Amino acid sequence: MSLMRQNIALNKLDDKVAACIYSWGEGNASPVPAYADVLLAADCVYFEPAFPLLEQSLHALIGPSTTCYFCFKIRRRADLRFVKAVKKHFAVQAVEDDPDQHTYQRENIYLYTIKRKAGR
């Protein structure tokens, strides 16, 4: 947390960005905004029993105009099942225009955007 806060300050983003702890599955907790414009999620897919809580959190945090950049490493089949489950409720698209994509995909790391489906 201290490193995130330091990076926010160094980049002079104090008035636009806040670092906070968010416990999966607890809904929208202060100071998390109701729906942020951009949500960054990295390396969240690693413990299968927590997948339902992570999915609940995505429902709580992704609003009508939110874009979630979701990056994770595929370690086992369950990780792909998580993505398949999320696709039932969200519009999930692979980010394919990243020039570094081939580099990180060699390590089984993938980047997606997750948005709320139209009408939800």
C-alpha positions as CSV (number, residue, x, y, z in Angstrom):
1,M,0.0,0.0,0.0
2,S,2.7,2.4,0.9
3,L,4.4,1.9,-2.5
4,M,1.2,2.4,-4.3
5,R,0.6,5.6,-2.4
6,Q,4.1,6.8,-3.1
7,N,3.7,6.1,-6.9
8,I,0.4,8.0,-6.9
9,A,2.1,11.0,-5.2
10,L,5.2,10.8,-7.5
11,N,2.9,11.0,-10.5
12,K,0.9,13.8,-9.0
13,L,-2.3,11.9,-9.2
14,D,-3.5,12.4,-5.6
15,D,-6.7,14.2,-6.8
16,K,-7.6,11.4,-9.3
17,V,-6.3,8.1,-7.9
18,A,-6.7,6.4,-4.5
19,A,-5.0,3.3,-3.3
20,C,-7.1,1.2,-0.9
21,I,-7.6,-2.4,0.3
22,Y,-10.6,-4.1,-1.2
23,S,-11.7,-7.5,0.3
24,W,-13.3,-9.6,-2.4
25,G,-17.0,-10.3,-2.1
26,E,-17.7,-7.5,0.3
27,G,-19.5,-5.2,-2.2
28,N,-18.6,-1.6,-2.6
29,A,-16.6,-0.4,0.3
30,S,-15.5,3.1,1.0
31,P,-13.3,4.7,-0.5
32,V,-14.0,2.7,-3.6
33,P,-16.2,4.7,-5.9
34,A,-19.5,3.3,-6.9
35,Y,-18.2,2.6,-10.4
36,A,-14.8,3.8,-11.5
37,D,-14.0,4.5,-15.2
38,V,-11.0,2.2,-15.2
39,L,-10.4,-0.8,-13.0
40,L,-7.0,-2.6,-13.0
41,A,-6.9,-6.2,-11.9
42,A,-3.7,-8.1,-12.1
43,D,-2.8,-11.6,-10.9
44,C,-6.1,-12.1,-9.2
45,V,-6.8,-15.6,-10.6
46,Y,-4.7,-18.0,-8.5
47,F,-6.8,-19.6,-5.8
48,E,-9.8,-21.5,-7.1
49,P,-11.9,-21.4,-3.9
50,A,-11.9,-17.6,-4.1
51,F,-13.2,-17.4,-7.7
52,P,-16.8,-16.8,-6.6
53,L,-15.7,-13.9,-4.4
54,L,-13.7,-12.4,-7.2
55,E,-16.7,-12.7,-9.6
56,Q,-18.9,-11.0,-7.0
57,S,-16.4,-8.2,-6.7
58,L,-16.4,-7.7,-10.5
59,H,-20.2,-7.4,-10.4
60,A,-19.9,-4.8,-7.6
61,L,-17.2,-2.7,-9.2
62,I,-17.9,-2.8,-13.0
63,G,-20.5,-0.2,-13.9
64,P,-22.1,0.8,-17.2
65,S,-19.0,2.8,-18.3
66,T,-16.3,0.9,-16.5
67,T,-13.5,-0.8,-18.4
68,C,-11.6,-3.4,-16.3
69,Y,-8.2,-4.3,-17.6
70,F,-7.8,-7.9,-16.3
71,C,-4.4,-9.5,-16.5
72,F,-3.6,-13.0,-15.3
73,K,-1.4,-16.0,-15.7
74,I,-2.9,-19.3,-16.8
75,R,-1.6,-21.8,-14.3
76,R,-4.2,-24.6,-14.6
77,R,-7.5,-25.4,-16.3
78,A,-9.6,-23.8,-13.5
79,D,-8.2,-20.4,-14.5
80,L,-9.8,-20.8,-18.0
81,R,-13.0,-21.9,-16.3
82,F,-13.0,-18.7,-14.4
83,V,-12.8,-16.7,-17.6
84,K,-15.6,-18.8,-19.2
85,A,-17.8,-18.1,-16.1
86,V,-17.2,-14.4,-16.3
87,K,-18.1,-14.3,-20.0
88,K,-21.6,-15.4,-19.0
89,H,-22.2,-12.1,-17.3
90,F,-19.7,-9.7,-18.9
91,A,-18.3,-8.7,-22.3
92,V,-14.8,-10.1,-22.2
93,Q,-12.3,-9.3,-24.9
94,A,-8.7,-10.2,-25.3
95,V,-6.4,-7.1,-25.8
96,E,-4.8,-7.9,-29.1
97,D,-3.3,-4.5,-30.0
98,D,-0.6,-4.5,-27.4
99,P,2.9,-4.7,-29.1
100,D,4.2,-6.7,-26.1
101,Q,1.5,-9.3,-26.2
102,H,3.6,-12.0,-27.8
103,T,6.3,-11.5,-25.1
104,Y,4.0,-12.0,-22.1
105,Q,1.9,-14.7,-23.7
106,R,5.0,-16.9,-23.9
107,E,4.7,-16.9,-20.1
108,N,1.0,-17.8,-20.3
109,I,0.0,-14.3,-19.2
110,Y,-3.1,-12.8,-20.8
111,L,-4.7,-9.4,-20.8
112,Y,-8.5,-8.9,-21.3
113,T,-10.9,-6.0,-21.0
114,I,-14.1,-6.8,-19.0
115,K,-17.1,-4.6,-19.4
116,R,-20.7,-4.8,-18.4
117,K,-22.9,-6.3,-21.1
118,A,-25.3,-3.9,-22.7
119,G,-28.6,-3.8,-20.9
120,R,-27.2,-5.1,-17.5
